[in-house]
């Protein structure tokens, strides 16, 4: 394992620097690409380091209707505002974007509690928008092709070297990328975070997120449904355009094994127990596609290191029950852009005081989301009758407190 090294003088004179820029971003997801666009539009030169494509990567289908992506995001107003400012939101295929106008949350048991939110009560046009991963990335890729200050480099990094003047990323082919600031946007198992020797608190939920898409017999009216069960985990059905829904089922590992060994038709029958009264008969969309994603809470001990800032899942990974993992990443980008823009004239992009302000700016929002999602997962995972009664009563009580509900939904919307 390579460990980040710190030198008092820049090693650039002795190394093969292939590209020098203001900021180097490591990552190939929507958060990395959005950060590259935002920082470049703020006037900084950016290098985006992406890994080589996997040999088994599926090619985009040609002809006919494009299959619906099983990986979707519930993007809130923070994400909408940022993507709109970067001219990305308007480039989305809006025919494949569904607004969320209401949320219907159901507790467990025969007399489970109930909690409802709607856009009218939140004084908003929509609570959120359901966007496919492929739709978002295609819009970002199109924007990056026209970005003036961004160069995408394909390669595998093997070492980070930080000095008083800059930070360098060495690639396996011997080339070096030099910058004032390195941004790690490389996911939950972040290589950048590991190279910086940043420790983490890790808690496996012993669950996997089962994701798949279905058509529904009854119209969903742009309502996102969620069932907090005990033994079966947490089930969410998110609206897609038309009579279609996207499933995110946070299932215990044993149940996830069973589901993944069954057909999607059998999965639809399982869902019918919860959704039939709401959505009627569910049928798998073609082609039949289902994925299972392991779930864990990852809390790094820091989100900065000398000349390094972490964003997205590299900086925090939370349970998907609230659907805000991606939105936290967009919040990171906003904070990083604001912090860099507000720095003193004599401070460089990688100045430790600038990075300290970024870390402070993100601390409260991230901590609140971590505590909320982890606490809810623990609460609804407890298989005790007294706990079940109390949590159902709590949902019903919260549903009757409009002021508290408005505060909760405003925070979730990113306002």
Steps between C-alpha positions, in 0.01 A plus 500: 500500500632842405483767768476871433839659554572860592809686380625845588600580142316428180616183325373631165851570368586131519177348372314458171219753549256429218251769599491781751169657599343691787295201617518126438186294561512121535171329417266409218151540648247779491651674804850508349369631167280764664793619711717523187238713325438723799867565569580558133212744460636682805815565296730220616682257274398144583638154430245221535670164555276206408583127506515295179166352394437149630522227234151380599342847484169481317467697177213744462215335308417633155155521348164464675407636840791528737463266801432670831808526722455317832732752670301817570542802726243712685659839436393781733493877447869538587588267213245662268636851565864398456439299182287781358774756567745277312259468202472124560140474619369633170705239314327208675250293305201641687271235353682258732490721813212464748415763763418383852188689604432307821642235733300225668686332789349194669613332822502127562229272632128472435436840660824665391551871541475736207680818397430708190675794334392693192637783289199724571562485874870569441415804282696350211426385147656160573671333794767340284566353155577138411786489249675196353875471551552464124289806420694715746840376385419548133405863565819553700715335232347727235575807711857387565565466127445874467674603823793731429713430807457124548721224366403139562790259550452123502733302721554324831660691785753331724636773728432847635786735589423826681741788547491862612438613140270238350364148505590238241320184393728238348344262247595140440650594162741740673324822404429760768206738541584808705253744658452740789207295631401134469131411532410140584162415346568130455222342702443315825821296471699811409857438388586866567374474858708188556813662358456790740487250788161632615337248733131415487224379728328220309172331583350239270121500499499135391261611229510542126306752295302299244426728203270422207224664294134405455186615324201552727132435437380815677642851447751608763410872471868586555487366856808332653393210723707361785431212739704464818471132582695316763591155374497598129694825525402828334316508167468807277317532169596822321300647212629482145330667201178323401371209703847387602679482833856442615557264793762557771463217753748509788474130574680299769777287350312171540192638326716669236658162418152351453381790284806490276444128440138560394358645182380859481149362466533338841641827636191682367278256691695574820450874445130450446459432873587864563408685183189333357252737662708799389625404154320182401677222312872552440677360195877503436619735229701348218776410483486331838772665702562499874803598704598461866723762663655435846408766756725645768556815702844649429616796708855621420689654790570802276391624158821692433874433499793716386385641163219241482121531536253210493150532356205266441512143627875535555411746778189324636290196414154477657204263493279567193173501698478880466628504142751777573844348448538668161354826631763513774761483225345797319505684832873426523554654157306814596704536819830446319411755231390756759805445721744533211324811369507665844869435572738791552701618202826368644362153572551222249239243406658238722566728796434315825282785629281480189463124541423542872215738413365247249504226766318724750242597240405137442519367855148576626304402189686170456482412870124563512440275199726227640324507837154510343549215253694280742255569781196420287659179375567389859152605617308320227730200510413422863265198506335569836127557538530796744744670261268432206207659684701807598641563153158465336357743753790732425427497126133575562585782743752657260239486225278726710770763567508717185770742624741217581418329172577817305837534674588140421399517136676837453824345622452196278436725200828678565349835592 
